[in-house]
Amino acid sequence: MAPWLTIIGLGEGGVDDLGTPARAALADAELVMGPARHLALLTDAFTCPAIEWPVPFVDGIARLIEHRGRRVVMLASGDPFWFGAGASVTRHLARHEWVAIPAASTFTLAAARLGWPLQDMACLGLHAAPLERLRPHLRPGQCVLALLRGGEAVAGLAAYLERQGFGPSVLHVLEALGGPRERIRSARADALDFADISHPVAVGIDCAGEGGTMPVTAGLPDDWFASDGQITKRAVRALTLSALAPRAGELLWDIGAGSGSVGIEWLLAHPANRACALEADPVRAERARANALALGVDRLEVAIGTAPDVLPSGGLPDAVFIGGGLSDAMLETLWARLPGGTRLVANAVTLESEALLALWHGAKGGDLLRIELADAAPLGKRHGWRARYPVVQWSVTL
């Protein structure tokens, strides 16, 4: 069965960028759908009716599918499957229903203009995401290519970099790459002196400055998180994440999330990871959301409630961490609800919680670990060891 939908990636050169397959698809089309800017670039390239893609984007998907069976062309930017619209549409279609004809992506064109090795770049789509997603990538010497929503967003990007201590970073502002309006200008983030920036725009960021660089190992320093003291401390958090053993694409339930530090580091472990934090205190829940945004993982879902009365909705997790509110009822509920293979890690500080974990360890097995830490502290003119509260950790696979 021949595809009814052709997705054409369009560069800023418009008709001049089209190859023979794209021209043939447009000439044969019964309907063309795309943003107003793309339709304007293809003046006289087709004679059939055209529909401007609505805003928000998702509203156009149903309108497109209404024309299933007709010969339809959908216009998208550059490579539709690299931070583009392609996958948003094709996930609703069978594989035989569509074909794509991509153009060079903005990232490809940007790397070609700047002479940057694309395989070494961080490539981010910030046109529909917060600037904070940059945070894990900010370090001196790192080069980042970022798509932005429009020219006005460049000033916001410069201000964000300056706030993070990366004001000396050089911004290469790349406008309308590949077309007659192409323009490239450069300035330091803390000295950006032009605002007449046209859409579409991408920015190459050559990072420089003295801002903090986020470690890539588990156990971020505690001061990366806003907290009222309810936080799994750095060393214990590193051991906890080791026991949770995040794998790409997995879902974590972080129960009694506090500052959200464990769920956040689970997300930082891989961009495909997902996490839902459950916290009974609304103030702490909001703080966990803010911490996740600040550290570039705004995809952390936060629910307010107390387990086992409330558990995260959606799919069942691959791993569960219990950092607060541990009870026999909670463990009974989780054991009844979760499938075999789920990894569960629980930390206890009180004697009562320790006794509960010892009981469940005896019944279900797994590993029971007692973590005793001490910090060097002033003792007169010298130093001595000041012990922390010990933590008992139970880790088990259901």
N, C-alpha and C positions, 0 to 999 in steps of 0.2 A: 504494500500500500504506500503510495507516494505521500510525503509530508504535506500537510496543508499550511504549515506555518514556516516561514523563513525569517530567521533573526539575523539582521544585517548590522554588523558593527560599523559605525560611521566615524570617520575622522573629521577634523575641522576643515579639510580641503573639500568636503562635500562631494559633488559629482566627480571631480577630478581624482578622488581616491578610490572610486569604485572599480573593481575588476569585472571581468566578463560575467561570472556567475551572479554577482550582485545586480548588475545591469539587467540581466535576463530575468531575474526574479522580480524586479520592479516593473519591467515591461509587461510581464505576464500577470501581475497582481490584480486582484479584484478589490482589495482594500489595503491601505497602508495606515499603520498606527505608530505614533511616535511623539516625542516632545516637540513643542512649537519650534525650538531652535533647530532641531534636526530636519523637520519638514521644510523649514525655510532654506536649508542648505541644499535641498534636492529639487529646486525649482525646475520644472520641465523634464524631470527624470522619470515621471510616471503620469498617467492620465486618469487613473481610477480615483474614486473618492478617498479622502484621508480623514482620520479622526485624531484629534490632538489628545495625547495621553493625559488623563486627569491627575490632579493632586488631591489627596495623597496617592502615591504610586499604586498601592494595593487595590485601589478602586478600579484601576484599569484592567486588572487581570480578568475579572469576571466579564467585562465588556469585550475583551479579546476573545475569550472562550465562547461567547455567544455566537461568534462567527466561525466556529469549528466546521470544517468541511469546505469552506471557501478558500481561495488562494490568497492568503494574508501575509503581508510583510510587516514585521515589527522592527523599528529602528532603535538602536541603542548606541552607547558611546564605546568606541574603541573595541576592546575585547569584552564581549558581554558576560564572560564568565570569570573575570578577574575584577572583583569589587564592582561588578556591573549588574544589570537587571536580568541576565539570562536565567540563572538558577531559580530566581523568584518566580519565574513563569513556568519553566520546564518541569518543576516539581509537581505541577498540576496536570502534566500531560504524559502520555505514553511515549516511549523512545521513538517509535515510528512516526509520530505526529509532527516532528519538527526537524529542521536542519539549521545550522548556524554558519554564517560567513563572517568571521571576525576580522577586524582591522588591527593595526598596531595599537597596543594599549598605551595609555598615558605614561605608565611606568617605563615602558620600552622607549618611548620618545624622550622622556626626561633623562634617562640614563644615557641615551645617545647624544643628547645636547651637552650634558655635564661631564661626560667621560667617566661615569661611575660604573663599577662592576655590579650589575644588577643582582647577581647571586649573593652579594655581600650586603645588600641594602635591607633595611626594614621598610616594607611597603605597606602603608596604612591607608584605609579608606575612612577619612575623618569628615567626609561630606554628610554623613548621617550618624555620627558618633561623637562623643565628647572628646575634647582635646586631651583629657587626662589619660586616654589610651596611649599617649606618647610616653608616659612616665617610665615604664620598664625599659624603654629603649634609650633613655637619655644618659649618655656618658661621653666624656671628651673623646673625640675621634670617630664617633659613630655617625654614619650618614643615614638619613631617613628621607624617604619620598612619601609625601602625604597628599592625598586628594582633599580639597576643601570645598565647602558648599558654594562659596562665592568670593569675590574680591574683598568684601568687607571682613571676611573671616581671617585674613592674613594679619591684620592688626591685633586681633584677639590671640592668634597663635604667638605673635611676637611678645605680647604682654605675658602670656602664660610661661613662655620660656624664661623671660626675665624674672618672674616670680620664683621660678624653680632654681634660680642661680645659673642659668645658661644664657644670659643676655648677650655674651660675646659670640654666640652661634651665628654663622652666616646663613641667611635665608636667600635662596635662589628662587625667585618668584617667576613661575612659568605659565604664561597666559596663552590660551588657544593654540596649543602645540599642534603642528602639522598643517596649519591653515594660513591664509593670507594675513590674519590678525596676530600671528605669533609674535610674542615679545618676551624677552628674558631680562630681568633686572635683579641685582643683588644688593643686599644691605645687611648689616648686623641687626639682630633682633632688638637690641637696645638702642638702635639708631635708625629705625625704619623711617624714612622721610618721604614716602610717596603713598598715596591712597587711591589713585585712579587705576584700580586693578580690575580687569575684565574677567568675566566668567566665560569658559571654564578655566579653573586655575588649579595648579598643583604647586607644591613648594618642596624644594630640596633643602634639607636642614643639615648643615655641616656643624655638628654639635661641638661646642666649646664652652668653658666656664668652670666654676668651682662648685656647682650644685652636687647634691648627693647622688651617688651611683647605687642603684639597687642591686644587692647581691643576687646571684642566681642559685644559691644553695638554699635549702630549707632552714628556717630559723632566722628571719629578718630581725634586726635589732628592735627592741620593744618601742623605741621612740619613733619608729615609722608609723605606729598606730596611735591614734587618739584613744585614751582609755581613762576610766575612773578607777583603775586598779583591777577590774574584772577582766583579766587577760591571761591566756596561757603563755607563761614567760618563755623567752627565747629558747633556752636549752631544752626545756620540757616540750616546747612546740616542735623543735627539730626531731626529737625522739618520737613524738606523736605522729608527725607526718611520715617518718620512716616506717612506723607500724601500719599506718593507713595505706601506704604504698600506692600513691595515685598513678593511674595509667591513663594514657591518652583517651579522651572521649568519655570518661566515667563521671558519674553523678555522686556527690557527697551530700549527706544530711549532717549538718553541724548543729547539734542539739545543745541548748544552753550556750549560745554563741558568744555572749559578752561583747567584746570589741570586734568579733568576726575574724580574728587573726588566722585561725586554722582554715576556715573556708576560703579566705583570701589567698593564702599560700597554696592551697589545693588548686585554685584557679590559675595562679601564676605558674604552676608546674607545667601546664600545657594549654595552648589557646582553645583546644576543643573541650576542655574539662568544664563541668557544670557543678554548681553547688547551691544548696538552699540552707540558709541559716535560720534556726528557730530560736527566738529569744522572748522571754516573758515580759521584760521591762521595755516599754516603748521608747524610752530615752536611749537605752543601749542599742535597741534595734536600729534607731535612726543613726546612731554613731557608727554601727557596723556598715550601714549603707554608705555613709560619708567616707569611711576608711576605704571601702572597696572602690568607690569612684576615684578617690585621690591616688590610689595605687594602680589605676588603669584596668581594673576588672569590674566595671560597672554591671557586668552580667550576674553578679551575686544576687540571688533572690533572697529576700528577707521576709519571714513570716513572724507574726507576733502571737505568742501563745505558750502554754506549758504542756510538755509531753507527760503522760501519753494521751491526755485529753485532746491535744492538737498535735498533728503530725503534718509534715509538708505534703502538699498536694502534688499531682503530677505522677511521673513514673517512679517506680521503686528504685532505691539507690544501689550503687555498687559497694559503697562503704558508708559507715555511720560513725560519727565521733560524738561521744557524750562528755561534754566539758562541764556541765552543771545540771542540777536537778535530778541526779541519779536516784532511782528508786527501784524496788522490786517490781512494782507495777509497770514501770517503763520497760524494764528488761523483758518481762513476761509478754507485753504487747509487741515489742519488736521481734521477739523470737517467734511469736505466732504469725506475724504479718510478713516478715521478710523472707525471701527465698533462700534456699541453700546456696552457698558460695559468697554471700554477703560478708564483707569484712567489718568487724565491729571493734572499736577501740574506746575504752572508757577510762577516765582519770578520776582518782579519788584523793581527797586530802583529809577528810574527817575519819575518825575511828569507825563511825557507823558505816560510812561508804566503803571503807577498806574491808570491813567484815562482810559486807554484801558482795563485793567482788570476789573475796576468798571463797564464799559459799558457791557462787556461780562458776568460778573456776573449777571447784571440786566437782560440780555436776556436769559441766560442758567442756572442760578442757581448755586448750589455748595456752597462752603465755601470761604469767603474772610477774610483773617487774616492779621493784621498789626503787624509786629514783631519789637519792639523797644528795643534795648540792649544798655547798657552802661558799660564801664570798669572803675575800680578804677585806677586813675592815680595821680602822684605827683602834689600837689598844694601848692607851697611854702614848708613849713616843714610838711605839712599834705597831705591828699589825698582828691580828689573829683571825681565826676563821669564825665567821658568823653563819650558823646553819640556817638554811631555809626550812620551811615545812616540807617534810618528805611527801612524795606523790607516789601512789600506787597505781600502776597502769595494767589493765587487763586487755589483751588483744586476742581475738578469736575469729575464726571463720565459721559461720553458721553451717 
